[in-house]
Amino acid sequence: MQARVIQSIAEVEPGTWNGLRGTDNPFVRHEFLHALEESGSVGAASGWQPCHLLQEDDNGDLIAALPLYLKTNSYGEFVFDFAWADAYKRAGLDYYPKLVSAIPFTPATGPRCLVGRSQDYAKHCKFLLAAAVNLADETGASSLHFLFPEANELQQLADAGLLLRKDCQFHWHNRDYESFDAFLGEFTSAKRKKTRRERRRIREAGIRFEVHTGLDLDEAKWEQLMPLYTSTFWQRGRHPYINVEFFRTVSQTMPENIVVFVAYKGADAIATAICFQSTTTLYGRYWGSSGFYDSLHFETCYYQGIDYCIRQGLQRFEPGTQGEHKISRGFVPVETWSAHWLSHPQFAAAVDHFLGRERQYVDHYIEAVQDHMPYRKHGQ
């Protein structure tokens, strides 16, 4: 067996890559990663230089793979290490470049070590992790980071010497609800009335919604939606992470994985939420609007997605990072993880100490959030 680094996912045939276990997750599919590269959304200019790691047998057949990037910044990761980079700088050391195994601009939990379906997962994951650490040494990277790995990968990462970091997101879980009203039936009376009032405001404002998949989204539709999507970034003084070429491409190559909610007032599209889906999960990714309307954000980004999951029988809705306002709307705290290897022993020890204290804070935070959930207590 041997490890090989490729500079583009295009060096692997789509069917070969997608034959690996874990690629039913839309974000690690060949089509998604290739569209990021071909559109220029990732590359040297964005600070995400592909250096995907392959494990092949003596015949050159793919056994396992690791999506991997050489990073020259920390943007688009959603696991914030800016303080670590600043500490390196103040010590006269270079934090960048670093190696990152993650999906660019996508804070969604998913597999990182992709292994052949008939292969020994633990064995080949161990091989990939060792090869990634070696690559960090060879490239002069200060560190190696795995962002939003699946829970079953954590032990492998810890055994390889990486430090585990805990965080929290808010996800919605489908309890086999027959309808949105049945879902609201689990709320306390006050929270149920508040949610219905928010949804009623949308109807009273004359706003209606349409749901599109990639099959419905042609070039003209994306041109209509892009100003809404980009507005969120421009308002924060940032350039949009992903360009229209990416969305056009994935609409053609993986249309079944795209779900877009569009709000209309009259004939005008006034808001959108761009999502992806697997066979079990809806992933909220990007939203934007042309103006402020009471409760429009909650309806577009949360209630439309919940309603869709109930209709389609999806088990989970991950709307993205942060946002405590999700709690009162039925999203519950869920642990998320990352793993980190730093080549500098003293900095590694300092980060390890910090992570231990941070995990205690996250645990206390999750416990405190439970008191603010909208669901009725047992027996009420």
C-alpha positions in Angstrom: 0.0 0.0 0.0 1.1 3.5 -0.7 0.0 7.1 -0.2 -0.3 9.6 -3.0 -1.2 13.3 -2.9 -3.3 14.8 -5.8 -3.7 18.5 -6.5 -7.2 18.1 -7.9 -10.1 15.7 -7.3 -10.4 15.5 -11.1 -7.4 13.1 -11.0 -9.8 10.4 -9.6 -12.7 9.1 -11.6 -16.1 10.1 -10.1 -17.3 6.5 -9.8 -14.1 5.4 -8.1 -14.3 8.1 -5.5 -18.0 7.8 -5.0 -17.6 4.1 -4.5 -15.9 4.7 -1.1 -17.9 4.3 2.1 -19.3 7.6 3.3 -19.9 9.3 0.0 -23.7 9.2 0.4 -23.0 12.4 2.3 -23.4 15.1 -0.4 -20.4 17.2 0.7 -17.8 14.5 0.2 -19.1 13.4 -3.1 -16.8 13.8 -6.1 -19.3 16.1 -7.8 -19.4 18.6 -4.9 -15.6 18.8 -4.4 -15.0 19.0 -8.2 -17.5 21.8 -8.6 -15.7 23.8 -5.8 -12.4 23.4 -7.6 -13.6 23.9 -11.2 -15.6 27.1 -10.3 -12.5 28.6 -8.6 -14.3 28.7 -5.2 -11.4 26.8 -3.8 -7.7 27.2 -4.8 -4.7 29.2 -4.0 -6.7 32.5 -4.3 -9.1 31.5 -1.5 -6.5 29.9 0.7 -7.9 26.4 0.1 -5.3 24.5 -2.0 -6.4 20.9 -2.6 -3.9 18.2 -1.7 -6.2 15.2 -1.3 -4.6 12.1 0.1 -5.1 8.7 -1.5 -4.3 5.2 -0.4 -3.8 2.8 -3.2 -2.8 -0.8 -3.5 0.1 -2.2 -5.6 -2.2 -2.2 -8.7 -3.0 1.5 -8.3 -6.6 0.8 -7.2 -8.1 3.2 -4.7 -8.6 1.8 -1.2 -9.2 4.9 0.8 -9.1 8.7 0.6 -8.9 11.8 2.7 -10.2 15.2 1.5 -7.4 17.5 2.4 -6.4 21.2 1.9 -3.3 23.2 2.4 -4.6 26.4 4.1 -3.0 29.9 4.2 -5.8 31.4 6.3 -8.6 30.2 8.6 -11.6 31.5 6.7 -14.5 29.3 5.7 -13.8 26.7 8.4 -16.2 27.6 11.2 -13.9 26.1 13.8 -12.2 29.2 15.0 -8.4 29.1 15.6 -7.6 32.8 15.0 -6.3 33.1 18.6 -3.9 30.2 18.0 -2.6 31.9 14.8 -2.2 35.2 16.8 -0.3 33.4 19.5 2.1 31.9 16.9 2.6 35.3 15.4 3.4 36.9 18.7 5.9 34.1 19.4 7.6 34.9 16.1 6.4 31.6 14.5 4.4 30.9 11.4 1.0 29.3 11.9 0.3 29.1 8.1 0.4 27.0 6.1 -1.6 24.4 7.9 -3.3 21.2 6.7 -7.1 20.9 7.0 -9.3 17.9 6.4 -12.7 19.5 6.0 -15.3 20.5 3.4 -14.7 24.1 2.4 -17.3 26.6 3.7 -19.4 23.8 5.1 -19.8 23.4 8.9 -21.6 20.1 8.6 -20.6 16.8 10.3 -19.6 14.1 7.9 -17.0 11.4 7.2 -13.4 12.5 6.6 -11.7 9.1 6.2 -13.3 7.5 3.2 -12.7 3.8 3.0 -13.6 1.2 0.5 -16.8 -0.6 1.5 -15.2 -4.0 1.8 -12.1 -2.7 3.6 -11.1 -2.7 7.3 -12.1 0.8 8.3 -9.9 1.2 11.4 -6.8 -0.1 9.6 -7.0 2.2 6.6 -8.1 5.2 8.6 -5.0 4.8 10.8 -2.9 4.7 7.6 -4.4 7.9 6.2 -3.9 9.7 9.5 -0.3 8.7 9.7 0.2 9.8 6.1 -1.4 13.1 6.8 0.9 13.8 9.7 3.9 12.9 7.5 2.6 15.2 4.8 2.3 18.1 7.4 6.0 17.5 8.2 7.0 17.4 4.5 5.1 20.6 3.6 6.3 22.5 6.6 2.7 22.9 7.9 2.4 24.0 11.5 -0.5 21.7 12.2 -3.2 19.3 10.9 -6.9 19.8 11.6 -10.0 17.6 11.1 -13.1 19.7 11.2 -16.6 18.3 11.9 -15.7 14.6 11.7 -18.2 11.9 12.5 -18.4 10.5 16.0 -17.1 7.1 14.9 -13.9 8.8 13.7 -13.0 10.4 17.0 -11.3 7.4 18.6 -9.1 7.0 15.5 -8.2 10.6 15.6 -7.3 10.5 19.3 -5.3 7.3 18.9 -3.3 9.1 16.2 -2.4 11.8 18.7 -4.8 14.5 17.7 -6.4 16.7 20.4 -10.2 16.7 20.4 -12.2 19.9 20.5 -15.9 20.0 21.4 -18.4 22.6 20.2 -22.2 22.7 19.9 -24.7 23.2 17.1 -28.5 23.1 17.1 -30.2 20.4 15.0 -33.9 19.4 14.5 -34.9 15.8 14.8 -37.9 14.2 13.2 -40.0 12.2 15.7 -42.1 10.7 12.9 -44.3 13.8 12.8 -47.3 13.5 10.5 -47.5 17.3 10.0 -46.0 20.6 11.1 -49.0 21.0 13.5 -48.2 17.6 15.0 -44.6 18.9 15.6 -46.0 22.0 17.3 -48.1 19.8 19.4 -45.0 18.9 21.3 -44.4 22.6 22.3 -45.7 24.3 25.4 -48.8 26.4 24.8 -46.9 29.7 24.8 -44.1 28.6 22.4 -46.7 27.0 20.1 -48.6 30.3 19.9 -45.4 32.3 19.2 -44.5 30.0 16.3 -47.9 30.2 14.8 -47.9 34.0 15.1 -44.5 34.1 13.3 -45.8 32.0 10.4 -49.1 34.0 10.3 -47.1 37.2 9.8 -45.6 35.8 6.6 -49.0 35.0 5.2 -50.4 38.4 6.2 -47.5 40.1 4.4 -48.5 38.3 1.2 -45.4 36.2 1.1 -45.5 32.8 -0.5 -42.9 30.1 -0.9 -41.8 27.7 -3.6 -39.5 24.7 -3.2 -37.0 23.8 -6.0 -34.6 21.0 -6.5 -31.6 21.1 -8.7 -33.7 19.9 -11.6 -35.7 23.1 -11.5 -32.8 25.5 -11.2 -31.6 26.6 -14.6 -29.1 29.4 -15.3 -31.8 32.1 -15.3 -33.1 31.0 -11.9 -29.6 31.1 -10.4 -29.1 34.6 -11.8 -32.3 35.6 -10.0 -31.2 34.0 -6.7 -27.6 35.1 -6.6 -28.2 38.7 -5.5 -30.2 37.3 -2.6 -27.4 34.9 -1.6 -24.6 37.4 -1.9 -26.4 40.1 0.0 -25.7 38.3 3.3 -22.0 38.4 2.6 -21.8 42.0 1.3 -23.7 43.2 4.4 -21.0 41.8 6.6 -18.2 43.3 4.4 -17.1 39.9 3.0 -16.8 38.5 -0.4 -19.1 35.5 -1.0 -17.3 32.2 -0.4 -18.9 30.3 -3.4 -19.7 31.7 -6.8 -22.6 31.2 -9.2 -20.6 28.8 -11.4 -20.5 26.4 -8.5 -24.2 26.4 -8.0 -24.8 26.0 -11.8 -22.5 23.0 -11.9 -24.0 21.1 -8.9 -27.5 21.7 -10.3 -26.5 19.6 -13.3 -24.2 17.0 -11.6 -26.1 16.3 -8.3 -29.5 17.9 -8.7 -31.2 15.4 -6.3 -29.0 16.8 -3.5 -30.1 20.4 -3.8 -33.2 22.0 -2.2 -33.8 25.7 -2.4 -36.6 27.6 -0.7 -37.6 30.8 -2.4 -39.9 33.5 -0.9 -42.0 35.6 -3.3 -43.9 38.8 -2.8 -45.9 39.1 -5.9 -43.7 38.1 -8.8 -40.5 39.1 -7.0 -38.2 36.7 -5.3 -37.4 38.4 -1.9 -35.5 35.7 0.0 -33.9 32.3 -0.4 -32.4 29.5 1.6 -30.0 27.2 -0.3 -29.8 23.7 1.2 -28.4 20.3 0.4 -29.9 16.9 1.3 -28.9 13.3 1.8 -31.3 10.4 2.1 -31.7 11.2 5.8 -30.7 14.8 6.4 -31.4 18.4 5.2 -28.4 20.8 5.5 -29.1 24.5 5.6 -26.2 26.3 4.0 -26.9 29.9 2.7 -29.6 32.4 3.0 -30.2 36.0 1.9 -33.0 38.5 1.4 -33.6 41.8 -0.4 -35.1 43.5 2.6 -36.4 43.1 6.1 -39.8 41.4 6.7 -41.0 40.4 10.2 -40.2 36.7 10.8 -39.0 36.1 7.2 -35.6 34.7 8.4 -37.2 32.2 10.7 -39.7 31.1 8.0 -37.1 30.8 5.2 -34.3 29.2 7.2 -36.1 27.1 9.7 -39.9 26.5 9.3 -39.8 25.8 5.6 -37.0 23.3 6.2 -38.8 21.5 9.1 -42.0 21.4 7.0 -40.0 19.9 4.1 -38.3 17.3 6.3 -41.7 16.1 7.6 -43.2 15.8 4.1 -40.1 14.0 2.8 -39.5 11.8 5.8 -36.0 13.1 6.5 -34.7 12.4 9.9 -32.7 15.4 10.7 -32.3 19.1 9.8 -28.9 20.8 10.4 -29.4 24.5 9.7 -25.8 25.5 10.2 -23.7 27.1 12.9 -24.5 29.3 15.9 -27.8 31.0 16.5 -29.4 30.5 19.9 -32.7 31.8 18.4 -33.0 28.2 16.9 -33.7 26.8 20.4 -37.2 28.2 20.8 -38.0 26.9 17.3 -37.4 23.3 18.1 -33.7 22.8 17.5 -31.8 21.0 20.2 -28.1 21.2 21.2 -25.8 18.6 19.6 -22.1 18.1 20.2 -19.8 18.7 17.2 -16.1 18.0 17.1 -12.8 18.8 15.6 -9.4 17.3 16.0 -6.0 19.0 16.0 -2.3 18.1 15.7 0.3 20.8 16.3 4.0 20.2 15.5 5.3 22.6 18.1 5.3 20.7 21.5 4.9 23.7 23.7 2.0 25.1 21.7 0.4 21.6 21.5 0.5 21.4 25.3 -1.0 24.9 25.7 -3.8 24.1 23.2 -4.5 20.8 25.0 -4.9 22.6 28.3 -7.2 25.2 26.7 -9.3 22.5 25.1 -9.8 20.8 28.4 -11.3 23.9 29.9 -13.3 24.7 26.8 -14.9 21.3 26.9 -16.1 22.0 30.4 -17.7 25.3 29.2 -19.4 23.6 26.3 -20.8 20.9 28.6 -22.2 23.6 31.0 -23.6 25.5 28.1 -25.5 22.5 26.7 -26.9 21.7 30.1 -28.1 25.3 30.6 -29.7 25.3 27.1 -32.0 22.5 28.2 -34.0 24.8 30.4 -35.0 26.9 27.4 -36.3 24.2 25.1 -39.9 24.8 23.8 -41.0 21.2 24.3 -43.5 20.2 27.0 -42.1 18.3 29.9 -43.2 14.7 30.5 -46.7 14.7 32.0 -47.7 18.2 31.0 
